[in-house]
């Protein structure tokens, strides 16, 4: 089955606008670009590296570089998000 990805505009960390990909088939709760977390100075809550498995033959496992926490504004509501960080080339 092939369809367009659901991309929505959000606000991260009280003001920075970003596009977020909504993946309803994803077992991960959140994944964010490592360089973006550094740029936004998001608080790191865990610096442990871990390998995140893949359920697709098209992509391999992703190496997470830690976990950050931030507020994500969606449709006027703030949600506290804990997200794995990964290098951009690992996410795409």
Biopython code that builds the backbone (N, CA, C, O; Angstrom):
import numpy as np
from Bio.PDB.StructureBuilder import StructureBuilder

atoms = [
    (1, "UNK", "N", (0.842, -1.176, 0.000)),
    (1, "UNK", "CA", (0.000, 0.000, 0.000)),
    (1, "UNK", "C", (0.884, 1.234, 0.000)),
    (1, "UNK", "O", (1.818, 1.332, 0.797)),
    (2, "UNK", "N", (0.602, 2.159, -0.871)),
    (2, "UNK", "CA", (1.390, 3.374, -0.980)),
    (2, "UNK", "C", (0.473, 4.584, -0.882)),
    (2, "UNK", "O", (-0.550, 4.671, -1.560)),
    (3, "UNK", "N", (0.869, 5.514, -0.020)),
    (3, "UNK", "CA", (0.090, 6.742, 0.122)),
    (3, "UNK", "C", (1.023, 7.864, 0.528)),
    (3, "UNK", "O", (2.171, 7.623, 0.902)),
    (4, "UNK", "N", (0.528, 9.093, 0.454)),
    (4, "UNK", "CA", (1.336, 10.237, 0.849)),
    (4, "UNK", "C", (1.536, 10.230, 2.359)),
    (4, "UNK", "O", (0.652, 9.825, 3.113)),
    (5, "UNK", "N", (2.703, 10.681, 2.784)),
    (5, "UNK", "CA", (2.986, 10.779, 4.214)),
    (5, "UNK", "C", (2.206, 11.936, 4.816)),
    (5, "UNK", "O", (1.987, 12.959, 4.166)),
    (6, "UNK", "N", (1.794, 11.766, 6.049)),
    (6, "UNK", "CA", (1.098, 12.835, 6.768)),
    (6, "UNK", "C", (2.141, 13.700, 7.465)),
    (6, "UNK", "O", (2.744, 13.280, 8.453)),
    (7, "UNK", "N", (2.351, 14.903, 6.952)),
    (7, "UNK", "CA", (3.303, 15.844, 7.538)),
    (7, "UNK", "C", (2.511, 17.022, 8.075)),
    (7, "UNK", "O", (1.702, 17.617, 7.364)),
    (8, "UNK", "N", (2.754, 17.357, 9.350)),
    (8, "UNK", "CA", (2.049, 18.473, 9.972)),
    (8, "UNK", "C", (3.054, 19.489, 10.483)),
    (8, "UNK", "O", (4.184, 19.137, 10.823)),
    (9, "UNK", "N", (2.645, 20.746, 10.538)),
    (9, "UNK", "CA", (3.493, 21.805, 11.073)),
    (9, "UNK", "C", (3.244, 21.913, 12.572)),
    (9, "UNK", "O", (2.099, 21.968, 13.022)),
    (10, "UNK", "N", (4.333, 21.943, 13.335)),
    (10, "UNK", "CA", (4.252, 22.011, 14.793)),
    (10, "UNK", "C", (5.184, 23.099, 15.302)),
    (10, "UNK", "O", (5.910, 23.725, 14.530)),
    (11, "UNK", "N", (5.153, 23.310, 16.588)),
    (11, "UNK", "CA", (6.118, 24.191, 17.255)),
    (11, "UNK", "C", (6.832, 23.368, 18.316)),
    (11, "UNK", "O", (6.209, 22.651, 19.099)),
    (12, "UNK", "N", (8.155, 23.489, 18.322)),
    (12, "UNK", "CA", (8.989, 22.754, 19.264)),
    (12, "UNK", "C", (9.618, 23.731, 20.238)),
    (12, "UNK", "O", (10.097, 24.796, 19.848)),
    (13, "UNK", "N", (9.611, 23.362, 21.499)),
    (13, "UNK", "CA", (10.358, 24.100, 22.524)),
    (13, "UNK", "C", (9.945, 25.569, 22.577)),
    (13, "UNK", "O", (10.792, 26.462, 22.583)),
    (14, "UNK", "N", (8.665, 25.802, 22.614)),
    (14, "UNK", "CA", (8.099, 27.147, 22.788)),
    (14, "UNK", "C", (8.436, 28.112, 21.657)),
    (14, "UNK", "O", (8.835, 29.247, 21.915)),
    (15, "UNK", "N", (8.282, 27.674, 20.405)),
    (15, "UNK", "CA", (8.394, 28.651, 19.342)),
    (15, "UNK", "C", (9.021, 28.245, 18.036)),
    (15, "UNK", "O", (8.669, 28.826, 17.009)),
    (16, "UNK", "N", (9.930, 27.285, 17.999)),
    (16, "UNK", "CA", (10.580, 26.909, 16.756)),
    (16, "UNK", "C", (9.629, 26.073, 15.906)),
    (16, "UNK", "O", (9.194, 25.000, 16.323)),
    (17, "UNK", "N", (9.311, 26.567, 14.718)),
    (17, "UNK", "CA", (8.396, 25.857, 13.823)),
    (17, "UNK", "C", (9.135, 24.720, 13.128)),
    (17, "UNK", "O", (10.268, 24.888, 12.678)),
    (18, "UNK", "N", (8.487, 23.562, 13.045)),
    (18, "UNK", "CA", (9.085, 22.401, 12.386)),
    (18, "UNK", "C", (7.991, 21.537, 11.785)),
    (18, "UNK", "O", (6.848, 21.549, 12.241)),
    (19, "UNK", "N", (8.360, 20.788, 10.753)),
    (19, "UNK", "CA", (7.435, 19.819, 10.174)),
    (19, "UNK", "C", (7.638, 18.481, 10.874)),
    (19, "UNK", "O", (8.770, 18.069, 11.128)),
    (20, "UNK", "N", (6.544, 17.811, 11.182)),
    (20, "UNK", "CA", (6.605, 16.503, 11.841)),
    (20, "UNK", "C", (5.903, 15.475, 10.969)),
    (20, "UNK", "O", (4.820, 15.725, 10.441)),
    (21, "UNK", "N", (6.525, 14.335, 10.828)),
    (21, "UNK", "CA", (5.942, 13.230, 10.078)),
    (21, "UNK", "C", (5.120, 12.374, 11.036)),
    (21, "UNK", "O", (5.630, 11.912, 12.057)),
    (22, "UNK", "N", (3.868, 12.168, 10.711)),
    (22, "UNK", "CA", (2.995, 11.329, 11.529)),
    (22, "UNK", "C", (3.010, 9.931, 10.937)),
    (22, "UNK", "O", (2.629, 9.731, 9.784)),
    (23, "UNK", "N", (3.449, 8.970, 11.728)),
    (23, "UNK", "CA", (3.564, 7.589, 11.263)),
    (23, "UNK", "C", (2.766, 6.697, 12.203)),
    (23, "UNK", "O", (3.256, 6.320, 13.267)),
    (24, "UNK", "N", (1.561, 6.362, 11.823)),
    (24, "UNK", "CA", (0.698, 5.577, 12.703)),
    (24, "UNK", "C", (1.130, 4.120, 12.810)),
    (24, "UNK", "O", (0.648, 3.397, 13.682)),
    (25, "UNK", "N", (2.021, 3.684, 11.945)),
    (25, "UNK", "CA", (2.501, 2.306, 12.006)),
    (25, "UNK", "C", (3.821, 2.175, 12.733)),
    (25, "UNK", "O", (4.438, 1.110, 12.710)),
    (26, "UNK", "N", (4.257, 3.229, 13.370)),
    (26, "UNK", "CA", (5.567, 3.272, 14.009)),
    (26, "UNK", "C", (5.498, 2.764, 15.447)),
    (26, "UNK", "O", (4.595, 3.133, 16.198)),
    (27, "UNK", "N", (6.450, 1.920, 15.827)),
    (27, "UNK", "CA", (6.512, 1.442, 17.204)),
    (27, "UNK", "C", (7.295, 2.382, 18.107)),
    (27, "UNK", "O", (7.142, 2.333, 19.327)),
    (28, "UNK", "N", (8.129, 3.234, 17.529)),
    (28, "UNK", "CA", (8.836, 4.252, 18.306)),
    (28, "UNK", "C", (7.875, 5.368, 18.656)),
    (28, "UNK", "O", (6.988, 5.689, 17.865)),
    (29, "UNK", "N", (8.030, 5.950, 19.797)),
    (29, "UNK", "CA", (7.174, 7.083, 20.122)),
    (29, "UNK", "C", (7.633, 8.333, 19.391)),
    (29, "UNK", "O", (6.811, 9.018, 18.782)),
    (30, "UNK", "N", (8.932, 8.651, 19.435)),
    (30, "UNK", "CA", (9.436, 9.866, 18.783)),
    (30, "UNK", "C", (10.900, 9.692, 18.406)),
    (30, "UNK", "O", (11.663, 9.016, 19.097)),
    (31, "UNK", "N", (11.274, 10.318, 17.294)),
    (31, "UNK", "CA", (12.648, 10.325, 16.819)),
    (31, "UNK", "C", (12.913, 11.712, 16.269)),
    (31, "UNK", "O", (12.120, 12.224, 15.479)),
    (32, "UNK", "N", (14.038, 12.343, 16.681)),
    (32, "UNK", "CA", (14.346, 13.710, 16.272)),
    (32, "UNK", "C", (15.810, 13.797, 15.853)),
    (32, "UNK", "O", (16.662, 13.087, 16.387)),
    (33, "UNK", "N", (16.091, 14.668, 14.898)),
    (33, "UNK", "CA", (17.443, 14.861, 14.377)),
    (33, "UNK", "C", (18.379, 15.368, 15.473)),
    (33, "UNK", "O", (18.072, 16.335, 16.169)),
    (34, "UNK", "N", (19.518, 14.703, 15.615)),
    (34, "UNK", "CA", (20.515, 15.045, 16.635)),
    (34, "UNK", "C", (20.983, 16.499, 16.513)),
    (34, "UNK", "O", (21.095, 17.201, 17.518)),
    (35, "UNK", "N", (21.257, 16.949, 15.287)),
    (35, "UNK", "CA", (21.734, 18.323, 15.085)),
    (35, "UNK", "C", (20.671, 19.352, 15.463)),
    (35, "UNK", "O", (21.005, 20.415, 15.986)),
    (36, "UNK", "N", (19.397, 19.054, 15.207)),
    (36, "UNK", "CA", (18.316, 19.961, 15.597)),
    (36, "UNK", "C", (18.224, 20.061, 17.117)),
    (36, "UNK", "O", (17.969, 21.142, 17.647)),
    (37, "UNK", "N", (18.423, 18.965, 17.815)),
    (37, "UNK", "CA", (18.360, 19.012, 19.281)),
    (37, "UNK", "C", (19.474, 19.887, 19.846)),
    (37, "UNK", "O", (19.274, 20.592, 20.834)),
    (38, "UNK", "N", (20.646, 19.840, 19.220)),
    (38, "UNK", "CA", (21.761, 20.692, 19.668)),
    (38, "UNK", "C", (21.472, 22.160, 19.366)),
    (38, "UNK", "O", (21.723, 23.035, 20.195)),
    (39, "UNK", "N", (20.938, 22.424, 18.165)),
    (39, "UNK", "CA", (20.615, 23.796, 17.765)),
    (39, "UNK", "C", (19.582, 24.416, 18.708)),
    (39, "UNK", "O", (19.702, 25.581, 19.088)),
    (40, "UNK", "N", (18.571, 23.632, 19.082)),
    (40, "UNK", "CA", (17.512, 24.128, 19.966)),
    (40, "UNK", "C", (17.872, 24.014, 21.443)),
    (40, "UNK", "O", (17.124, 24.467, 22.310)),
    (41, "UNK", "N", (19.026, 23.403, 21.723)),
    (41, "UNK", "CA", (19.487, 23.193, 23.105)),
    (41, "UNK", "C", (18.439, 22.461, 23.945)),
    (41, "UNK", "O", (18.141, 22.842, 25.077)),
    (42, "UNK", "N", (17.895, 21.408, 23.357)),
    (42, "UNK", "CA", (16.904, 20.609, 24.079)),
    (42, "UNK", "C", (17.592, 19.842, 25.205)),
    (42, "UNK", "O", (18.696, 19.332, 25.017)),
    (43, "UNK", "N", (16.955, 19.755, 26.371)),
    (43, "UNK", "CA", (17.557, 19.045, 27.499)),
    (43, "UNK", "C", (17.697, 17.545, 27.223)),
    (43, "UNK", "O", (16.744, 16.877, 26.821)),
    (44, "UNK", "N", (18.906, 17.040, 27.450)),
    (44, "UNK", "CA", (19.181, 15.615, 27.274)),
    (44, "UNK", "C", (18.896, 14.911, 28.601)),
    (44, "UNK", "O", (19.420, 15.308, 29.641)),
    (45, "UNK", "N", (18.067, 13.868, 28.563)),
    (45, "UNK", "CA", (17.743, 13.136, 29.791)),
    (45, "UNK", "C", (18.442, 11.779, 29.853)),
    (45, "UNK", "O", (18.457, 11.134, 30.902)),
    (46, "UNK", "N", (19.015, 11.349, 28.740)),
    (46, "UNK", "CA", (19.735, 10.079, 28.698)),
    (46, "UNK", "C", (20.730, 10.144, 27.544)),
    (46, "UNK", "O", (20.346, 10.399, 26.403)),
    (47, "UNK", "N", (22.007, 9.914, 27.839)),
    (47, "UNK", "CA", (23.041, 9.964, 26.802)),
    (47, "UNK", "C", (23.451, 8.570, 26.314)),
    (47, "UNK", "O", (24.412, 8.440, 25.555)),
    (48, "UNK", "N", (22.745, 7.554, 26.734)),
    (48, "UNK", "CA", (23.076, 6.182, 26.327)),
    (48, "UNK", "C", (22.772, 5.974, 24.846)),
    (48, "UNK", "O", (21.695, 6.320, 24.361)),
    (49, "UNK", "N", (23.745, 5.401, 24.141)),
    (49, "UNK", "CA", (23.502, 5.045, 22.744)),
    (49, "UNK", "C", (22.819, 3.685, 22.712)),
    (49, "UNK", "O", (23.130, 2.804, 23.514)),
    (50, "UNK", "N", (21.891, 3.522, 21.783)),
    (50, "UNK", "CA", (21.204, 2.232, 21.638)),
    (50, "UNK", "C", (20.823, 2.017, 20.188)),
    (50, "UNK", "O", (20.634, 2.969, 19.432)),
    (51, "UNK", "N", (20.715, 0.779, 19.818)),
    (51, "UNK", "CA", (20.321, 0.413, 18.464)),
    (51, "UNK", "C", (18.814, 0.208, 18.435)),
    (51, "UNK", "O", (18.273, -0.597, 19.193)),
    (52, "UNK", "N", (18.137, 0.945, 17.550)),
    (52, "UNK", "CA", (16.689, 0.841, 17.401)),
    (52, "UNK", "C", (16.412, -0.038, 16.196)),
    (52, "UNK", "O", (16.808, 0.293, 15.078)),
    (53, "UNK", "N", (15.749, -1.130, 16.411)),
    (53, "UNK", "CA", (15.479, -2.094, 15.347)),
    (53, "UNK", "C", (14.562, -1.547, 14.278)),
    (53, "UNK", "O", (13.907, -0.520, 14.464)),
    (54, "UNK", "N", (14.522, -2.241, 13.161)),
    (54, "UNK", "CA", (13.684, -1.858, 12.036)),
    (54, "UNK", "C", (12.734, -3.002, 11.708)),
    (54, "UNK", "O", (13.094, -4.175, 11.807)),
    (55, "UNK", "N", (11.522, -2.644, 11.317)),
    (55, "UNK", "CA", (10.545, -3.654, 10.934)),
    (55, "UNK", "C", (10.347, -3.683, 9.424)),
    (55, "UNK", "O", (9.399, -4.291, 8.927)),
    (56, "UNK", "N", (11.251, -3.020, 8.693)),
    (56, "UNK", "CA", (11.141, -2.939, 7.243)),
    (56, "UNK", "C", (12.397, -3.500, 6.606)),
    (56, "UNK", "O", (13.502, -3.278, 7.100)),
    (57, "UNK", "N", (12.233, -4.220, 5.520)),
    (57, "UNK", "CA", (13.388, -4.720, 4.777)),
    (57, "UNK", "C", (14.107, -3.594, 4.042)),
    (57, "UNK", "O", (15.272, -3.736, 3.671)),
    (58, "UNK", "N", (13.416, -2.480, 3.832)),
    (58, "UNK", "CA", (13.974, -1.365, 3.069)),
    (58, "UNK", "C", (14.945, -0.528, 3.892)),
    (58, "UNK", "O", (15.817, 0.135, 3.328)),
    (59, "UNK", "N", (14.811, -0.546, 5.205)),
    (59, "UNK", "CA", (15.687, 0.261, 6.055)),
    (59, "UNK", "C", (16.354, -0.621, 7.086)),
    (59, "UNK", "O", (15.813, -1.646, 7.500)),
    (60, "UNK", "N", (17.531, -0.205, 7.489)),
    (60, "UNK", "CA", (18.240, -0.941, 8.524)),
    (60, "UNK", "C", (17.953, -0.353, 9.893)),
    (60, "UNK", "O", (17.121, 0.542, 10.039)),
    (61, "UNK", "N", (18.643, -0.863, 10.880)),
    (61, "UNK", "CA", (18.486, -0.361, 12.238)),
    (61, "UNK", "C", (19.050, 1.054, 12.340)),
    (61, "UNK", "O", (19.940, 1.432, 11.578)),
    (62, "UNK", "N", (18.533, 1.824, 13.278)),
    (62, "UNK", "CA", (18.972, 3.195, 13.515)),
    (62, "UNK", "C", (19.703, 3.261, 14.842)),
    (62, "UNK", "O", (19.260, 2.668, 15.826)),
    (63, "UNK", "N", (20.830, 3.983, 14.880)),
    (63, "UNK", "CA", (21.583, 4.142, 16.118)),
    (63, "UNK", "C", (21.135, 5.434, 16.796)),
    (63, "UNK", "O", (21.396, 6.527, 16.292)),
    (64, "UNK", "N", (20.466, 5.309, 17.932)),
    (64, "UNK", "CA", (20.039, 6.481, 18.701)),
    (64, "UNK", "C", (21.215, 6.971, 19.533)),
    (64, "UNK", "O", (21.964, 6.172, 20.096)),
    (65, "UNK", "N", (21.376, 8.299, 19.609)),
    (65, "UNK", "CA", (22.492, 8.888, 20.346)),
    (65, "UNK", "C", (22.078, 9.396, 21.722)),
    (65, "UNK", "O", (22.903, 9.961, 22.440)),
    (66, "UNK", "N", (20.830, 9.207, 22.099)),
    (66, "UNK", "CA", (20.353, 9.638, 23.406)),
    (66, "UNK", "C", (18.859, 9.900, 23.387)),
    (66, "UNK", "O", (18.161, 9.545, 22.437)),
    (67, "UNK", "N", (18.377, 10.532, 24.459)),
    (67, "UNK", "CA", (16.962, 10.886, 24.593)),
    (67, "UNK", "C", (16.871, 12.329, 25.073)),
    (67, "UNK", "O", (17.578, 12.722, 26.001)),
    (68, "UNK", "N", (15.998, 13.121, 24.441)),
    (68, "UNK", "CA", (15.759, 14.505, 24.850)),
    (68, "UNK", "C", (14.291, 14.661, 25.237)),
    (68, "UNK", "O", (13.453, 13.819, 24.918)),
    (69, "UNK", "N", (14.003, 15.763, 25.934)),
    (69, "UNK", "CA", (12.627, 16.076, 26.312)),
    (69, "UNK", "C", (12.322, 17.494, 25.837)),
    (69, "UNK", "O", (13.176, 18.377, 25.918)),
    (70, "UNK", "N", (11.100, 17.710, 25.340)),
    (70, "UNK", "CA", (10.697, 19.037, 24.886)),
    (70, "UNK", "C", (9.182, 19.110, 24.830)),
    (70, "UNK", "O", (8.496, 18.088, 24.866)),
    (71, "UNK", "N", (8.668, 20.332, 24.741)),
    (71, "UNK", "CA", (7.236, 20.538, 24.541)),
    (71, "UNK", "C", (6.968, 20.644, 23.053)),
    (71, "UNK", "O", (7.689, 21.336, 22.334)),
    (72, "UNK", "N", (5.935, 19.964, 22.592)),
    (72, "UNK", "CA", (5.513, 19.992, 21.199)),
    (72, "UNK", "C", (4.102, 20.552, 21.160)),
    (72, "UNK", "O", (3.182, 19.991, 21.755)),
    (73, "UNK", "N", (3.938, 21.674, 20.448)),
    (73, "UNK", "CA", (2.616, 22.283, 20.322)),
    (73, "UNK", "C", (1.943, 21.745, 19.073)),
    (73, "UNK", "O", (2.473, 21.858, 17.967)),
    (74, "UNK", "N", (0.783, 21.166, 19.262)),
    (74, "UNK", "CA", (0.012, 20.595, 18.170)),
    (74, "UNK", "C", (-1.420, 21.067, 18.288)),
    (74, "UNK", "O", (-2.092, 20.767, 19.274)),
    (75, "UNK", "N", (-1.890, 21.793, 17.306)),
    (75, "UNK", "CA", (-3.280, 22.281, 17.295)),
    (75, "UNK", "C", (-3.617, 23.070, 18.556)),
    (75, "UNK", "O", (-4.730, 22.975, 19.074)),
    (76, "UNK", "N", (-2.658, 23.844, 19.047)),
    (76, "UNK", "CA", (-2.897, 24.675, 20.217)),
    (76, "UNK", "C", (-2.687, 23.987, 21.552)),
    (76, "UNK", "O", (-2.842, 24.622, 22.595)),
    (77, "UNK", "N", (-2.340, 22.712, 21.552)),
    (77, "UNK", "CA", (-2.114, 21.973, 22.790)),
    (77, "UNK", "C", (-0.641, 21.635, 22.927)),
    (77, "UNK", "O", (-0.003, 21.243, 21.950)),
    (78, "UNK", "N", (-0.090, 21.781, 24.132)),
    (78, "UNK", "CA", (1.295, 21.412, 24.407)),
    (78, "UNK", "C", (1.354, 19.988, 24.934)),
    (78, "UNK", "O", (0.582, 19.605, 25.814)),
    (79, "UNK", "N", (2.274, 19.213, 24.390)),
    (79, "UNK", "CA", (2.509, 17.853, 24.855)),
    (79, "UNK", "C", (3.979, 17.714, 25.208)),
    (79, "UNK", "O", (4.842, 18.167, 24.456)),
    (80, "UNK", "N", (4.274, 17.095, 26.338)),
    (80, "UNK", "CA", (5.651, 16.819, 26.726)),
    (80, "UNK", "C", (6.091, 15.560, 25.984)),
    (80, "UNK", "O", (5.461, 14.508, 26.097)),
    (81, "UNK", "N", (7.178, 15.680, 25.224)),
    (81, "UNK", "CA", (7.653, 14.594, 24.373)),
    (81, "UNK", "C", (9.042, 14.133, 24.815)),
    (81, "UNK", "O", (9.926, 14.953, 25.061)),
    (82, "UNK", "N", (9.221, 12.845, 24.912)),
    (82, "UNK", "CA", (10.537, 12.241, 25.082)),
    (82, "UNK", "C", (10.869, 11.608, 23.737)),
    (82, "UNK", "O", (10.097, 10.798, 23.223)),
    (83, "UNK", "N", (12.017, 11.974, 23.163)),
    (83, "UNK", "CA", (12.348, 11.501, 21.819)),
    (83, "UNK", "C", (13.776, 10.967, 21.757)),
    (83, "UNK", "O", (14.695, 11.534, 22.347)),
    (84, "UNK", "N", (13.939, 9.865, 21.031)),
    (84, "UNK", "CA", (15.282, 9.385, 20.720)),
    (84, "UNK", "C", (15.905, 10.362, 19.737)),
    (84, "UNK", "O", (15.211, 10.899, 18.874)),
    (85, "UNK", "N", (17.218, 10.600, 19.857)),
    (85, "UNK", "CA", (17.929, 11.432, 18.893)),
    (85, "UNK", "C", (18.755, 10.522, 17.976)),
    (85, "UNK", "O", (19.269, 9.486, 18.398)),
    (86, "UNK", "N", (18.866, 10.937, 16.717)),
    (86, "UNK", "CA", (19.661, 10.174, 15.754)),
    (86, "UNK", "C", (20.194, 11.130, 14.700)),
    (86, "UNK", "O", (19.585, 12.163, 14.420)),
    (87, "UNK", "N", (21.332, 10.780, 14.120)),
    (87, "UNK", "CA", (21.897, 11.576, 13.030)),
    (87, "UNK", "C", (20.951, 11.538, 11.840)),
    (87, "UNK", "O", (20.291, 10.528, 11.595)),
    (88, "UNK", "N", (20.888, 12.645, 11.097)),
    (88, "UNK", "CA", (19.936, 12.771, 9.989)),
    (88, "UNK", "C", (20.056, 11.629, 8.982)),
    (88, "UNK", "O", (19.043, 11.123, 8.501)),
    (89, "UNK", "N", (21.269, 11.223, 8.663)),
    (89, "UNK", "CA", (21.434, 10.144, 7.680)),
    (89, "UNK", "C", (20.915, 8.805, 8.206)),
    (89, "UNK", "O", (20.659, 7.894, 7.418)),
    (90, "UNK", "N", (20.758, 8.673, 9.520)),
    (90, "UNK", "CA", (20.190, 7.459, 10.111)),
    (90, "UNK", "C", (18.668, 7.475, 10.068)),
    (90, "UNK", "O", (18.033, 6.420, 10.059)),
    (91, "UNK", "N", (18.075, 8.685, 10.040)),
    (91, "UNK", "CA", (16.623, 8.835, 10.083)),
    (91, "UNK", "C", (16.010, 8.647, 8.710)),
    (91, "UNK", "O", (14.954, 8.026, 8.591)),
    (92, "UNK", "N", (16.646, 9.169, 7.668)),
    (92, "UNK", "CA", (16.049, 9.170, 6.326)),
    (92, "UNK", "C", (16.012, 7.831, 5.685)),
    (92, "UNK", "O", (15.536, 7.699, 4.558)),
]
sb = StructureBuilder()
sb.init_structure("model")
sb.init_model(0)
sb.init_chain("A")
sb.init_seg("    ")
for serial, (resi, resn, name, xyz) in enumerate(atoms, 1):
    if name == "N":
        sb.init_residue(resn, " ", resi, " ")
    sb.init_atom(name, np.array(xyz, "f"), 0.0, 1.0, " ", f" {name:<3s}", serial, name[0])
structure = sb.get_structure()
